Amino acid sequence: MNTEIWRQPFDAIEVPAFPQNTLLCVLFINIVYCRYASVTEAGTRGVDLHVRLVQAKEHEVAS
């Protein structure tokens, strides 16, 4: 799957977002998610980002 064609419109989304395949493996993430969760896209492929998103939100609330 060529994700570059989706990069610009996907990064324009103003909320953290990450499409997954049918096995719930992450295909790619948008720049907002990278900033929100303090991660890089390269380190997130195939990772359960739902867990990371919840952890990031809990950290934000605790701060």
C-alpha positions, -999 to 999 in steps of 0.1 A, spaced: 0 0 0 14 34 -10 6 56 19 23 87 4 -7 95 -17 -27 98 16 -1 117 36 -12 153 29 -49 150 33 -45 126 63 -21 150 81 -47 178 75 -71 160 100 -70 180 132 -74 150 156 -51 120 162 -59 94 137 -45 60 125 -60 37 99 -57 0 107 -60 -32 86 -84 -60 94 -60 -75 119 -59 -41 137 -23 -35 127 -15 2 122 -9 12 86 2 48 93 -5 77 117 -11 114 112 12 141 124 -13 152 151 -11 117 166 27 119 165 27 151 185 -1 140 209 15 107 218 52 118 215 60 91 190 73 88 155 55 71 127 83 47 120 81 32 156 43 27 154 37 3 125 21 -28 138 17 -14 173 -16 -12 193 -19 25 193 -52 25 212 -32 16 243 -7 43 236 -34 69 230 -51 60 263 -18 62 281 -10 96 266 -45 110 276 -41 97 312 -7 114 314 -21 146 301 -49 145 327 -25 137 355 -2 167 346 
